[in-house]
Amino acid sequence: MADPHDNAAQVLAEQVTQAMWSRDRASQGMGMEIREVRPGYARIAMKVRGDMVNGHHICHGGFIFTLADSTFAFACNSYNRNTVASACHIDFLAPGKEGETLEAEAVERSLAGRTGVYDITVRGENGQTIALFRGKSYRIAGEVIAGLQQADQAA
């Protein structure tokens, strides 16, 4: 886990975020907005659109899961080491409503070797907890920013 007062680590987390965001068409397409990223931490918001509600007229759980998963991805990749999910679990506690902006906050709980554990809380506009998500990460070969540079060179 990084020192929260390490400016170089913060700059790197922001650069990694920009590199990942430039390629993340799924999160962009869902209208997500990155609000904050630090080493091992991220906050992302998403407004629940009409095309995101299910037959009960509440936000489809898959969209809530995707918001939490994207937030998890930005937190665990903030060190510029390619990191993917190895497992995750979500508990839905309350519905998200059409027109409501949901915000997910990812917090690193453990980082050792190639694995990490992150807790993501999804909240509604009134601060109510909508869902709790736990993600387990696994570091693979490569770097996020190097991957962007390689893709640019191939194009």
VEXLUMPA-279504 format. One record per atom (N, C-alpha, C): residue number from 1; residue in three letters; chain; atom name; x, y, z. Coordinates in pm, whole numbers, plus 50000, padded with zeros to 5 digits. Layout:
N
(node NUM,"ALA","A","CA",(X,Y,Z)),
...
***
This chain:
155
(node 1,"MET","A","N",(50084,49883,50000)),
(node 1,"MET","A","CA",(50000,50000,50000)),
(node 1,"MET","A","C",(50089,50124,50000)),
(node 2,"ALA","A","N",(50049,50222,49922)),
(node 2,"ALA","A","CA",(50130,50341,49903)),
(node 2,"ALA","A","C",(50108,50441,50016)),
(node 3,"ASP","A","N",(50210,50523,50037)),
(node 3,"ASP","A","CA",(50200,50633,50132)),
(node 3,"ASP","A","C",(50109,50739,50071)),
(node 4,"PRO","A","N",(49999,50777,50138)),
(node 4,"PRO","A","CA",(49907,50874,50080)),
(node 4,"PRO","A","C",(49969,51013,50061)),
(node 5,"HIS","A","N",(50084,51037,50122)),
(node 5,"HIS","A","CA",(50150,51166,50110)),
(node 5,"HIS","A","C",(50260,51165,50003)),
(node 6,"ASP","A","N",(50274,51056,49930)),
(node 6,"ASP","A","CA",(50376,51042,49826)),
(node 6,"ASP","A","C",(50325,51106,49697)),
(node 7,"ASN","A","N",(50378,51224,49665)),
(node 7,"ASN","A","CA",(50332,51299,49548)),
(node 7,"ASN","A","C",(50360,51223,49418)),
(node 8,"ALA","A","N",(50475,51157,49408)),
(node 8,"ALA","A","CA",(50507,51082,49286)),
(node 8,"ALA","A","C",(50406,50970,49263)),
(node 9,"ALA","A","N",(50366,50903,49370)),
(node 9,"ALA","A","CA",(50266,50795,49358)),
(node 9,"ALA","A","C",(50132,50852,49313)),
(node 10,"GLN","A","N",(50096,50971,49361)),
(node 10,"GLN","A","CA",(49971,51035,49322)),
(node 10,"GLN","A","C",(49974,51074,49174)),
(node 11,"VAL","A","N",(50084,51132,49130)),
(node 11,"VAL","A","CA",(50099,51170,48989)),
(node 11,"VAL","A","C",(50088,51046,48901)),
(node 12,"LEU","A","N",(50153,50937,48941)),
(node 12,"LEU","A","CA",(50146,50813,48864)),
(node 12,"LEU","A","C",(50003,50761,48859)),
(node 13,"ALA","A","N",(49932,50763,48973)),
(node 13,"ALA","A","CA",(49793,50716,48975)),
(node 13,"ALA","A","C",(49708,50797,48878)),
(node 14,"GLU","A","N",(49729,50928,48872)),
(node 14,"GLU","A","CA",(49653,51014,48780)),
(node 14,"GLU","A","C",(49688,50985,48635)),
(node 15,"GLN","A","N",(49815,50961,48605)),
(node 15,"GLN","A","CA",(49856,50928,48468)),
(node 15,"GLN","A","C",(49798,50793,48424)),
(node 16,"VAL","A","N",(49800,50696,48515)),
(node 16,"VAL","A","CA",(49744,50564,48485)),
(node 16,"VAL","A","C",(49594,50577,48459)),
(node 17,"THR","A","N",(49527,50658,48540)),
(node 17,"THR","A","CA",(49384,50679,48523)),
(node 17,"THR","A","C",(49355,50735,48384)),
(node 18,"GLN","A","N",(49432,50835,48342)),
(node 18,"GLN","A","CA",(49411,50894,48209)),
(node 18,"GLN","A","C",(49434,50790,48099)),
(node 19,"ALA","A","N",(49537,50708,48114)),
(node 19,"ALA","A","CA",(49567,50605,48014)),
(node 19,"ALA","A","C",(49455,50501,48007)),
(node 20,"MET","A","N",(49412,50454,48124)),
(node 20,"MET","A","CA",(49304,50353,48126)),
(node 20,"MET","A","C",(49174,50412,48072)),
(node 21,"TRP","A","N",(49139,50534,48116)),
(node 21,"TRP","A","CA",(49013,50596,48076)),
(node 21,"TRP","A","C",(49008,50613,47924)),
(node 22,"SER","A","N",(49121,50645,47863)),
(node 22,"SER","A","CA",(49123,50666,47718)),
(node 22,"SER","A","C",(49085,50541,47640)),
(node 23,"ARG","A","N",(49098,50424,47701)),
(node 23,"ARG","A","CA",(49066,50297,47634)),
(node 23,"ARG","A","C",(48940,50232,47688)),
(node 24,"ASP","A","N",(48881,50286,47793)),
(node 24,"ASP","A","CA",(48768,50221,47861)),
(node 24,"ASP","A","C",(48635,50266,47803)),
(node 25,"ARG","A","N",(48602,50209,47687)),
(node 25,"ARG","A","CA",(48478,50249,47620)),
(node 25,"ARG","A","C",(48355,50202,47695)),
(node 26,"ALA","A","N",(48366,50095,47772)),
(node 26,"ALA","A","CA",(48251,50045,47848)),
(node 26,"ALA","A","C",(48210,50147,47955)),
(node 27,"SER","A","N",(48304,50191,48035)),
(node 27,"SER","A","CA",(48274,50288,48141)),
(node 27,"SER","A","C",(48230,50422,48082)),
(node 28,"GLN","A","N",(48296,50463,47976)),
(node 28,"GLN","A","CA",(48257,50588,47910)),
(node 28,"GLN","A","C",(48114,50577,47855)),
(node 29,"GLY","A","N",(48084,50465,47791)),
(node 29,"GLY","A","CA",(47952,50445,47731)),
(node 29,"GLY","A","C",(47839,50442,47832)),
(node 30,"MET","A","N",(47871,50405,47955)),
(node 30,"MET","A","CA",(47770,50403,48060)),
(node 30,"MET","A","C",(47760,50538,48131)),
(node 31,"GLY","A","N",(47837,50635,48083)),
(node 31,"GLY","A","CA",(47829,50769,48139)),
(node 31,"GLY","A","C",(47899,50787,48272)),
(node 32,"MET","A","N",(47994,50702,48302)),
(node 32,"MET","A","CA",(48065,50714,48430)),
(node 32,"MET","A","C",(48154,50837,48429)),
(node 33,"GLU","A","N",(48178,50888,48549)),
(node 33,"GLU","A","CA",(48262,51005,48569)),
(node 33,"GLU","A","C",(48359,50976,48682)),
(node 34,"ILE","A","N",(48488,50988,48652)),
(node 34,"ILE","A","CA",(48589,50966,48756)),
(node 34,"ILE","A","C",(48593,51091,48844)),
(node 35,"ARG","A","N",(48575,51071,48973)),
(node 35,"ARG","A","CA",(48574,51184,49066)),
(node 35,"ARG","A","C",(48705,51197,49143)),
(node 36,"GLU","A","N",(48770,51085,49171)),
(node 36,"GLU","A","CA",(48895,51090,49246)),
(node 36,"GLU","A","C",(48968,50958,49232)),
(node 37,"VAL","A","N",(49100,50967,49218)),
(node 37,"VAL","A","CA",(49184,50848,49218)),
(node 37,"VAL","A","C",(49310,50880,49297)),
(node 38,"ARG","A","N",(49347,50789,49382)),
(node 38,"ARG","A","CA",(49473,50795,49456)),
(node 38,"ARG","A","C",(49532,50654,49450)),
(node 39,"PRO","A","N",(49655,50636,49491)),
(node 39,"PRO","A","CA",(49710,50500,49494)),
(node 39,"PRO","A","C",(49621,50408,49579)),
(node 40,"GLY","A","N",(49567,50304,49517)),
(node 40,"GLY","A","CA",(49484,50207,49588)),
(node 40,"GLY","A","C",(49343,50255,49619)),
(node 41,"TYR","A","N",(49299,50361,49556)),
(node 41,"TYR","A","CA",(49170,50422,49588)),
(node 41,"TYR","A","C",(49108,50484,49463)),
(node 42,"ALA","A","N",(48975,50476,49451)),
(node 42,"ALA","A","CA",(48905,50544,49341)),
(node 42,"ALA","A","C",(48762,50573,49381)),
(node 43,"ARG","A","N",(48708,50682,49324)),
(node 43,"ARG","A","CA",(48565,50715,49336)),
(node 43,"ARG","A","C",(48515,50748,49197)),
(node 44,"ILE","A","N",(48407,50681,49157)),
(node 44,"ILE","A","CA",(48348,50700,49024)),
(node 44,"ILE","A","C",(48197,50711,49041)),
(node 45,"ALA","A","N",(48137,50800,48963)),
(node 45,"ALA","A","CA",(47992,50821,48968)),
(node 45,"ALA","A","C",(47929,50782,48836)),
(node 46,"MET","A","N",(47799,50749,48842)),
(node 46,"MET","A","CA",(47722,50714,48723)),
(node 46,"MET","A","C",(47576,50751,48747)),
(node 47,"LYS","A","N",(47519,50826,48654)),
(node 47,"LYS","A","CA",(47378,50859,48662)),
(node 47,"LYS","A","C",(47297,50744,48604)),
(node 48,"VAL","A","N",(47193,50702,48675)),
(node 48,"VAL","A","CA",(47107,50593,48628)),
(node 48,"VAL","A","C",(47015,50648,48520)),
(node 49,"ARG","A","N",(47038,50605,48397)),
(node 49,"ARG","A","CA",(46957,50648,48283)),
(node 49,"ARG","A","C",(46836,50557,48267)),
(node 50,"GLY","A","N",(46741,50602,48187)),
(node 50,"GLY","A","CA",(46621,50524,48161)),
(node 50,"GLY","A","C",(46649,50388,48100)),
(node 51,"ASP","A","N",(46755,50378,48020)),
(node 51,"ASP","A","CA",(46788,50249,47958)),
(node 51,"ASP","A","C",(46865,50157,48052)),
(node 52,"MET","A","N",(46878,50197,48180)),
(node 52,"MET","A","CA",(46946,50115,48280)),
(node 52,"MET","A","C",(46849,50054,48381)),
(node 53,"VAL","A","N",(46721,50085,48368)),
(node 53,"VAL","A","CA",(46625,50032,48464)),
(node 53,"VAL","A","C",(46566,49901,48413)),
(node 54,"ASN","A","N",(46529,49817,48509)),
(node 54,"ASN","A","CA",(46474,49684,48476)),
(node 54,"ASN","A","C",(46321,49686,48484)),
(node 55,"GLY","A","N",(46260,49568,48482)),
(node 55,"GLY","A","CA",(46116,49554,48485)),
(node 55,"GLY","A","C",(46052,49599,48615)),
(node 56,"HIS","A","N",(46130,49621,48718)),
(node 56,"HIS","A","CA",(46079,49673,48845)),
(node 56,"HIS","A","C",(46097,49825,48853)),
(node 57,"HIS","A","N",(46145,49882,48747)),
(node 57,"HIS","A","CA",(46173,50024,48734)),
(node 57,"HIS","A","C",(46277,50072,48838)),
(node 58,"ILE","A","N",(46378,49987,48860)),
(node 58,"ILE","A","CA",(46495,50022,48941)),
(node 58,"ILE","A","C",(46619,49988,48860)),
(node 59,"CYS","A","N",(46730,50041,48900)),
(node 59,"CYS","A","CA",(46854,50017,48825)),
(node 59,"CYS","A","C",(46885,49867,48821)),
(node 60,"HIS","A","N",(46909,49816,48702)),
(node 60,"HIS","A","CA",(46946,49676,48684)),
(node 60,"HIS","A","C",(47076,49649,48760)),
(node 61,"GLY","A","N",(47080,49540,48833)),
(node 61,"GLY","A","CA",(47197,49506,48914)),
(node 61,"GLY","A","C",(47325,49496,48835)),
(node 62,"GLY","A","N",(47316,49458,48709)),
(node 62,"GLY","A","CA",(47436,49449,48625)),
(node 62,"GLY","A","C",(47505,49582,48607)),
(node 63,"PHE","A","N",(47428,49690,48602)),
(node 63,"PHE","A","CA",(47487,49823,48589)),
(node 63,"PHE","A","C",(47554,49866,48719)),
(node 64,"ILE","A","N",(47491,49833,48831)),
(node 64,"ILE","A","CA",(47552,49864,48961)),
(node 64,"ILE","A","C",(47681,49785,48977)),
(node 65,"PHE","A","N",(47678,49658,48938)),
(node 65,"PHE","A","CA",(47798,49574,48943)),
(node 65,"PHE","A","C",(47908,49634,48856)),
(node 66,"THR","A","N",(47873,49678,48736)),
(node 66,"THR","A","CA",(47973,49733,48645)),
(node 66,"THR","A","C",(48035,49862,48701)),
(node 67,"LEU","A","N",(47952,49946,48763)),
(node 67,"LEU","A","CA",(48006,50067,48828)),
(node 67,"LEU","A","C",(48107,50028,48935)),
(node 68,"ALA","A","N",(48072,49933,49020)),
(node 68,"ALA","A","CA",(48163,49888,49126)),
(node 68,"ALA","A","C",(48288,49825,49066)),
(node 69,"ASP","A","N",(48273,49744,48963)),
(node 69,"ASP","A","CA",(48386,49676,48901)),
(node 69,"ASP","A","C",(48481,49776,48834)),
(node 70,"SER","A","N",(48427,49876,48767)),
(node 70,"SER","A","CA",(48513,49978,48706)),
(node 70,"SER","A","C",(48590,50056,48812)),
(node 71,"THR","A","N",(48524,50088,48922)),
(node 71,"THR","A","CA",(48590,50160,49029)),
(node 71,"THR","A","C",(48702,50075,49089)),
(node 72,"PHE","A","N",(48674,49947,49107)),
(node 72,"PHE","A","CA",(48775,49849,49152)),
(node 72,"PHE","A","C",(48895,49850,49058)),
(node 73,"ALA","A","N",(48869,49848,48927)),
(node 73,"ALA","A","CA",(48977,49844,48828)),
(node 73,"ALA","A","C",(49067,49966,48837)),
(node 74,"PHE","A","N",(49007,50084,48851)),
(node 74,"PHE","A","CA",(49090,50205,48859)),
(node 74,"PHE","A","C",(49171,50209,48987)),
(node 75,"ALA","A","N",(49116,50158,49097)),
(node 75,"ALA","A","CA",(49191,50156,49223)),
(node 75,"ALA","A","C",(49308,50058,49216)),
(node 76,"CYS","A","N",(49283,49938,49168)),
(node 76,"CYS","A","CA",(49390,49837,49174)),
(node 76,"CYS","A","C",(49495,49851,49064)),
(node 77,"ASN","A","N",(49466,49930,48960)),
(node 77,"ASN","A","CA",(49565,49955,48856)),
(node 77,"ASN","A","C",(49641,50085,48879)),
(node 78,"SER","A","N",(49612,50155,48987)),
(node 78,"SER","A","CA",(49667,50288,49011)),
(node 78,"SER","A","C",(49819,50289,49029)),
(node 79,"TYR","A","N",(49880,50174,49045)),
(node 79,"TYR","A","CA",(50025,50165,49061)),
(node 79,"TYR","A","C",(50097,50141,48928)),
(node 80,"ASN","A","N",(50023,50141,48818)),
(node 80,"ASN","A","CA",(50076,50117,48683)),
(node 80,"ASN","A","C",(50127,49974,48664)),
(node 81,"ARG","A","N",(50070,49881,48736)),
(node 81,"ARG","A","CA",(50100,49739,48716)),
(node 81,"ARG","A","C",(49971,49677,48666)),
(node 82,"ASN","A","N",(49972,49612,48551)),
(node 82,"ASN","A","CA",(49851,49552,48496)),
(node 82,"ASN","A","C",(49790,49457,48598)),
(node 83,"THR","A","N",(49666,49486,48635)),
(node 83,"THR","A","CA",(49599,49409,48739)),
(node 83,"THR","A","C",(49457,49381,48694)),
(node 84,"VAL","A","N",(49414,49256,48714)),
(node 84,"VAL","A","CA",(49279,49214,48674)),
(node 84,"VAL","A","C",(49207,49155,48795)),
(node 85,"ALA","A","N",(49077,49140,48781)),
(node 85,"ALA","A","CA",(48998,49078,48887)),
(node 85,"ALA","A","C",(49017,48927,48882)),
(node 86,"SER","A","N",(49036,48867,48998)),
(node 86,"SER","A","CA",(49040,48721,49005)),
(node 86,"SER","A","C",(48910,48667,49065)),
(node 87,"ALA","A","N",(48841,48751,49141)),
(node 87,"ALA","A","CA",(48712,48713,49199)),
(node 87,"ALA","A","C",(48645,48839,49253)),
(node 88,"CYS","A","N",(48514,48834,49259)),
(node 88,"CYS","A","CA",(48442,48945,49320)),
(node 88,"CYS","A","C",(48304,48898,49365)),
(node 89,"HIS","A","N",(48250,48972,49458)),
(node 89,"HIS","A","CA",(48120,48939,49515)),
(node 89,"HIS","A","C",(48047,49070,49541)),
(node 90,"ILE","A","N",(47916,49070,49520)),
(node 90,"ILE","A","CA",(47839,49191,49547)),
(node 90,"ILE","A","C",(47714,49155,49627)),
(node 91,"ASP","A","N",(47680,49243,49719)),
(node 91,"ASP","A","CA",(47554,49234,49793)),
(node 91,"ASP","A","C",(47475,49359,49760)),
(node 92,"PHE","A","N",(47353,49342,49708)),
(node 92,"PHE","A","CA",(47265,49454,49678)),
(node 92,"PHE","A","C",(47181,49481,49802)),
(node 93,"LEU","A","N",(47185,49605,49851)),
(node 93,"LEU","A","CA",(47117,49639,49976)),
(node 93,"LEU","A","C",(46996,49728,49956)),
(node 94,"ALA","A","N",(46996,49809,49849)),
(node 94,"ALA","A","CA",(46886,49900,49822)),
(node 94,"ALA","A","C",(46883,49928,49672)),
(node 95,"PRO","A","N",(46769,49969,49619)),
(node 95,"PRO","A","CA",(46763,49996,49475)),
(node 95,"PRO","A","C",(46821,50131,49438)),
(node 96,"GLY","A","N",(46878,50138,49318)),
(node 96,"GLY","A","CA",(46913,50265,49257)),
(node 96,"GLY","A","C",(46795,50307,49172)),
(node 97,"LYS","A","N",(46767,50435,49169)),
(node 97,"LYS","A","CA",(46649,50484,49099)),
(node 97,"LYS","A","C",(46686,50562,48973)),
(node 98,"GLU","A","N",(46599,50558,48876)),
(node 98,"GLU","A","CA",(46622,50634,48753)),
(node 98,"GLU","A","C",(46642,50782,48785)),
(node 99,"GLY","A","N",(46744,50841,48723)),
(node 99,"GLY","A","CA",(46776,50981,48745)),
(node 99,"GLY","A","C",(46872,51005,48860)),
(node 100,"GLU","A","N",(46890,50904,48945)),
(node 100,"GLU","A","CA",(46979,50917,49060)),
(node 100,"GLU","A","C",(47124,50897,49017)),
(node 101,"THR","A","N",(47215,50973,49077)),
(node 101,"THR","A","CA",(47358,50952,49053)),
(node 101,"THR","A","C",(47412,50863,49163)),
(node 102,"LEU","A","N",(47465,50749,49122)),
(node 102,"LEU","A","CA",(47528,50655,49215)),
(node 102,"LEU","A","C",(47678,50684,49217)),
(node 103,"GLU","A","N",(47738,50667,49334)),
(node 103,"GLU","A","CA",(47882,50685,49345)),
(node 103,"GLU","A","C",(47943,50562,49411)),
(node 104,"ALA","A","N",(48048,50511,49349)),
(node 104,"ALA","A","CA",(48120,50396,49404)),
(node 104,"ALA","A","C",(48255,50443,49456)),
(node 105,"GLU","A","N",(48293,50391,49573)),
(node 105,"GLU","A","CA",(48421,50424,49634)),
(node 105,"GLU","A","C",(48495,50294,49660)),
(node 106,"ALA","A","N",(48615,50282,49602)),
(node 106,"ALA","A","CA",(48698,50163,49620)),
(node 106,"ALA","A","C",(48813,50194,49715)),
(node 107,"VAL","A","N",(48832,50106,49813)),
(node 107,"VAL","A","CA",(48937,50122,49913)),
(node 107,"VAL","A","C",(49020,49993,49916)),
(node 108,"GLU","A","N",(49150,50008,49902)),
(node 108,"GLU","A","CA",(49241,49894,49910)),
(node 108,"GLU","A","C",(49249,49846,50055)),
(node 109,"ARG","A","N",(49227,49718,50076)),
(node 109,"ARG","A","CA",(49235,49660,50211)),
(node 109,"ARG","A","C",(49363,49582,50231)),
(node 110,"SER","A","N",(49414,49522,50123)),
(node 110,"SER","A","CA",(49535,49441,50132)),
(node 110,"SER","A","C",(49603,49439,49997)),
(node 111,"LEU","A","N",(49735,49447,49996)),
(node 111,"LEU","A","CA",(49812,49432,49874)),
(node 111,"LEU","A","C",(49942,49363,49912)),
(node 112,"ALA","A","N",(49958,49240,49863)),
(node 112,"ALA","A","CA",(50077,49161,49896)),
(node 112,"ALA","A","C",(50112,49074,49776)),
(node 113,"GLY","A","N",(50235,49088,49730)),
(node 113,"GLY","A","CA",(50276,49009,49614)),
(node 113,"GLY","A","C",(50192,49046,49493)),
(node 114,"ARG","A","N",(50132,48946,49430)),
(node 114,"ARG","A","CA",(50051,48970,49312)),
(node 114,"ARG","A","C",(49903,48989,49341)),
(node 115,"THR","A","N",(49861,48979,49467)),
(node 115,"THR","A","CA",(49719,48982,49498)),
(node 115,"THR","A","C",(49681,49100,49587)),
(node 116,"GLY","A","N",(49556,49140,49572)),
(node 116,"GLY","A","CA",(49503,49248,49655)),
(node 116,"GLY","A","C",(49357,49224,49685)),
(node 117,"VAL","A","N",(49307,49294,49785)),
(node 117,"VAL","A","CA",(49166,49288,49822)),
(node 117,"VAL","A","C",(49116,49432,49833)),
(node 118,"TYR","A","N",(49001,49459,49769)),
(node 118,"TYR","A","CA",(48944,49592,49765)),
(node 118,"TYR","A","C",(48797,49585,49802)),
(node 119,"ASP","A","N",(48755,49681,49885)),
(node 119,"ASP","A","CA",(48614,49693,49919)),
(node 119,"ASP","A","C",(48557,49815,49847)),
(node 120,"ILE","A","N",(48446,49794,49780)),
(node 120,"ILE","A","CA",(48381,49901,49705)),
(node 120,"ILE","A","C",(48241,49918,49761)),
(node 121,"THR","A","N",(48208,50042,49797)),
(node 121,"THR","A","CA",(48076,50076,49847)),
(node 121,"THR","A","C",(48009,50164,49742)),
(node 122,"VAL","A","N",(47888,50125,49701)),
(node 122,"VAL","A","CA",(47809,50204,49607)),
(node 122,"VAL","A","C",(47702,50274,49689)),
(node 123,"ARG","A","N",(47695,50407,49674)),
(node 123,"ARG","A","CA",(47598,50487,49750)),
(node 123,"ARG","A","C",(47509,50566,49656)),
(node 124,"GLY","A","N",(47386,50594,49703)),
(node 124,"GLY","A","CA",(47295,50681,49631)),
(node 124,"GLY","A","C",(47321,50825,49667)),
(node 125,"GLU","A","N",(47244,50914,49605)),
(node 125,"GLU","A","CA",(47263,51058,49627)),
(node 125,"GLU","A","C",(47244,51098,49773)),
(node 126,"ASN","A","N",(47158,51027,49845)),
(node 126,"ASN","A","CA",(47132,51061,49985)),
(node 126,"ASN","A","C",(47230,50994,50081)),
(node 127,"GLY","A","N",(47332,50928,50027)),
(node 127,"GLY","A","CA",(47432,50861,50109)),
(node 127,"GLY","A","C",(47396,50718,50147)),
(node 128,"GLN","A","N",(47276,50675,50108)),
(node 128,"GLN","A","CA",(47233,50538,50140)),
(node 128,"GLN","A","C",(47321,50437,50066)),
(node 129,"THR","A","N",(47360,50332,50136)),
(node 129,"THR","A","CA",(47439,50227,50072)),
(node 129,"THR","A","C",(47349,50143,49983)),
(node 130,"ILE","A","N",(47384,50139,49855)),
(node 130,"ILE","A","CA",(47310,50064,49755)),
(node 130,"ILE","A","C",(47366,49922,49742)),
(node 131,"ALA","A","N",(47500,49910,49746)),
(node 131,"ALA","A","CA",(47562,49779,49730)),
(node 131,"ALA","A","C",(47700,49777,49794)),
(node 132,"LEU","A","N",(47741,49658,49837)),
(node 132,"LEU","A","CA",(47876,49633,49887)),
(node 132,"LEU","A","C",(47940,49529,49796)),
(node 133,"PHE","A","N",(48059,49560,49748)),
(node 133,"PHE","A","CA",(48130,49477,49650)),
(node 133,"PHE","A","C",(48269,49453,49706)),
(node 134,"ARG","A","N",(48314,49329,49702)),
(node 134,"ARG","A","CA",(48453,49298,49739)),
(node 134,"ARG","A","C",(48519,49236,49617)),
(node 135,"GLY","A","N",(48631,49294,49580)),
(node 135,"GLY","A","CA",(48706,49245,49465)),
(node 135,"GLY","A","C",(48842,49195,49506)),
(node 136,"LYS","A","N",(48881,49086,49447)),
(node 136,"LYS","A","CA",(49016,49032,49468)),
(node 136,"LYS","A","C",(49092,49051,49337)),
(node 137,"SER","A","N",(49210,49109,49347)),
(node 137,"SER","A","CA",(49287,49140,49227)),
(node 137,"SER","A","C",(49407,49048,49212)),
(node 138,"TYR","A","N",(49453,49039,49086)),
(node 138,"TYR","A","CA",(49571,48960,49056)),
(node 138,"TYR","A","C",(49655,49038,48955)),
(node 139,"ARG","A","N",(49781,49061,48988)),
(node 139,"ARG","A","CA",(49870,49134,48899)),
(node 139,"ARG","A","C",(49924,49042,48791)),
(node 140,"ILE","A","N",(49914,49088,48667)),
(node 140,"ILE","A","CA",(49966,49013,48553)),
(node 140,"ILE","A","C",(50086,49090,48495)),
(node 141,"ALA","A","N",(50143,49039,48390)),
(node 141,"ALA","A","CA",(50261,49102,48330)),
(node 141,"ALA","A","C",(50225,49237,48267)),
(node 142,"GLY","A","N",(50320,49328,48270)),
(node 142,"GLY","A","CA",(50308,49454,48197)),
(node 142,"GLY","A","C",(50264,49571,48283)),
(node 143,"GLU","A","N",(50262,49685,48216)),
(node 143,"GLU","A","CA",(50224,49811,48280)),
(node 143,"GLU","A","C",(50112,49876,48200)),
(node 144,"VAL","A","N",(50026,49948,48267)),
(node 144,"VAL","A","CA",(49914,50014,48201)),
(node 144,"VAL","A","C",(49962,50117,48101)),
(node 145,"ILE","A","N",(50051,50206,48143)),
(node 145,"ILE","A","CA",(50097,50312,48054)),
(node 145,"ILE","A","C",(50181,50255,47940)),
(node 146,"ALA","A","N",(50265,50157,47967)),
(node 146,"ALA","A","CA",(50343,50094,47860)),
(node 146,"ALA","A","C",(50249,50030,47758)),
(node 147,"GLY","A","N",(50138,49973,47803)),
(node 147,"GLY","A","CA",(50041,49912,47712)),
(node 147,"GLY","A","C",(49979,50015,47621)),
(node 148,"LEU","A","N",(49954,50135,47672)),
(node 148,"LEU","A","CA",(49899,50243,47591)),
(node 148,"LEU","A","C",(50001,50286,47486)),
(node 149,"GLN","A","N",(50128,50298,47526)),
(node 149,"GLN","A","CA",(50233,50338,47433)),
(node 149,"GLN","A","C",(50252,50233,47324)),
(node 150,"GLN","A","N",(50244,50105,47359)),
(node 150,"GLN","A","CA",(50256,49998,47260)),
(node 150,"GLN","A","C",(50140,50001,47163)),
(node 151,"ALA","A","N",(50018,50027,47211)),
(node 151,"ALA","A","CA",(49901,50034,47123)),
(node 151,"ALA","A","C",(49912,50151,47027)),
(node 152,"ASP","A","N",(49964,50267,47076)),
(node 152,"ASP","A","CA",(49982,50384,46991)),
(node 152,"ASP","A","C",(50084,50356,46881)),
(node 153,"GLN","A","N",(50191,50282,46914)),
(node 153,"GLN","A","CA",(50296,50253,46816)),
(node 153,"GLN","A","C",(50246,50156,46709)),
(node 154,"ALA","A","N",(50155,50064,46746)),
(node 154,"ALA","A","CA",(50101,49965,46652)),
(node 154,"ALA","A","C",(50001,50028,46556)),
(node 155,"ALA","A","N",(49940,50137,46596)),
(node 155,"ALA","A","CA",(49834,50200,46515)),
(node 155,"ALA","A","C",(49890,50276,46397)),
***
